[in-house]
Amino acid sequence: METDNLSTDLVKLTEAVRAACVQAAQQCYERAAADGLCDEGALEVALEAIRSLDLKQMMRELECVDDNAGAAHV
């Protein structure tokens, strides 16, 4: 059913976005804290990393992965 494919693709996309946000935040927070920023400063750096994620690029990458796997586009 077309709706099921859309739902599956949407879930895959939202899970990928969430994973990218968590990864960006963790990496940037840890780097900022290691550089000596206080918790509040490191949190601001982590939040900026999430804000600056290139979501269009992420979608392009997901389409490439799906094409290679033979699955539907996200």
Beta strands, then each sheet from edge to edge (+ up, - down):
end
